Amino acid sequence: MKPGNHPEFYRFPAPAGRSRESTIVLDGLGRFWHDGALVVHPGMARAFAQWIRRHPDDGRVILSNDYDWTYFTVDDVPFFVRTVVIEGERAKLTLSDGSDELLDADSLRVGRAGALYCKVKEGGFEARFTPQAQTHLAPLLEESAEGEIRVRSGTV
C-alpha cells in the first residue's frame, strides 16, 4: 500500500527536521520556482503539475506524490489550459498537468488582463487559459450586447 492510500496520510507529521511548508511557488504564468530559482528540469516541472491536490482538512493547495506531501504557494491558479481542441460544438481542454477534460462553459469568466478562467477537476479548481489556448477558443465565443464574452448559444 502506498502511504497516500492510508486514511491518515495527510495527518502524519512531516519527516524529522522538515516542515510541511515549502518554498515552491507556481507563478501566474504556470512556471514553478523553488527557493527563488526557476524549475528548469522539464520532468520536475511536469511532476509538480501532476501532483497538485487540495489538503482534505484545510483545503489548501498541496503537492502530493502519494509518498509525501507539502504545501506550496500559488500566485494565481493551480492549473493552466495549454491547448483547446474544438470537436464539433465542444471544446476539449488540455491542462498543465497533461489531463484532458471538456470545457464547463458556465464556469468561464474574464479575469485580470482579459485572461479567461474556467473551473476544472469537477469544479474543484480554477484554471487560466494561456494566451494561445484562449485564441483557440475564439470560434466558440461571442460578445453580448452588454459587452460580456460568452460561449455561443448551442455550443459546449
N, C-alpha and C positions, 0 to 999 in steps of 0.2 A: 504494500500500500504506500502510495506517495504521501508525504507529510501533508500536502494540500487537501487530501481526502479525509483527514482526521477532523472530527467535528469541532475541535478546539484549536485548530491550526492558527487562526487569526488572533487567538488569545494567548498563545505561547509568548513568553518574553523573548526579547532579542538575544542573539547569541552573546556569550560573555564578552564584555568590553565593547559592545556595539550598541547602536541606537536604531530605533525603527524610523527615525527621521533621516533623510538623506539630503545631499546637495545636488541631486539630479533635478534638472529643470527642463520642461518641454516648453519651448518658446512659441510665440504667436505665429510662426512660420512652419511649425511642425518639426523643428530641429531639437534634438536632445543635447543637453550640456551637463557636464559633471565637473564639479569643483571649478567652475568658470571656464572650462575648456570644451569646445565643441566635440561631440562624439563623432569621430570621422570614420570609424570602422563600420561599414555598412551592415555587417552581421549583427553587431551590438545594437545599433540603432533600430534595426528590424526586430530584434528580440525585445527591446524595451517597448516598442509599439505593440507587440503581440501580448505583452504581459500586463497591459493596463486593465485594472479592475477597480471596483469600489470595495472599501472595507465594509463588511456586513454589519458592523456595530455602529460606526460613526459616519459612514457614507463618504469619507474622504477618499480621494483617488490614490491608488497604490500601484506598485509594480509587484506582480507575484508570478513566480515560475513554478509554483506548487512545491518547491523545496524551501523557499524563504520568501519574504516579502518586506517591502519598505514603502514608507510614504515618499512622495515626491511633489514638486511644485509644477502646476500647470498655469502658464501665463494667460491663456485664452480658453482653449478647448482641448480635450484629450485626444480627439480624433480629427482627421482631415479627409475630405473627399478628394482623392487623387485623380480619378477619372470618372466619366459618366458615359454610358453607352445607351443610346436611345434604341429601344426594342419595341417597334410599333408605337404605341402611345404610352409606354412605360419607360422609366429611367432606372437603369441598374448602376449603382454606385460601387466603386472600389475604394475602400477606406485605407488609411495609412497603415493599418495592421495587416493588410493583404486580404481581408474578408470582403465579400460582395453582399449587397443587400439592395432591395428595391427602395426607391425614394418614398418617404412618407410626405406627400405634398402638403398635407395640412400642417406639418411642423415647420415649413420653410419660413424664414424671417430674414430681413435685411439688417445687418449689424454695422459696426463701425467701418468706415471707408468703403461702404457699399458692398461689403462681403456678404455672401449668402451663408446661412446656417440652417441646419436641419437636425432633427432628432434621429439617433441611430441606436443600434443594440437594444431593440424593443423599447425604445423611448428612454432608456436609462442614461444615455449620454447625449451630448451635443457635438456636432461635427461642423467644421468650417470648410467651405468649398475653396480649393486653391483657385487662383485666377484662371488657370487653364481649364479646370473642371467646370467652373462657372460658365465659361463660354460654351462648353459642350451642352449645357442645359438650355441654352438660349432658344432652341427651336420649340421648346415646350412652354416658354414664358410669354406673358403679355402684360401690358400696363393697363390698370383700370383707369377710369375717368378721374379718380381721386389721386392718381399717381402711384398707386400701390402696385408692386410686382407680384404676380400670382401665376400659378400654373394654369395654362389654357384649359377651359372647360372641356371635359370629356377625356382628359389625359391623366396619366399616372394614377 
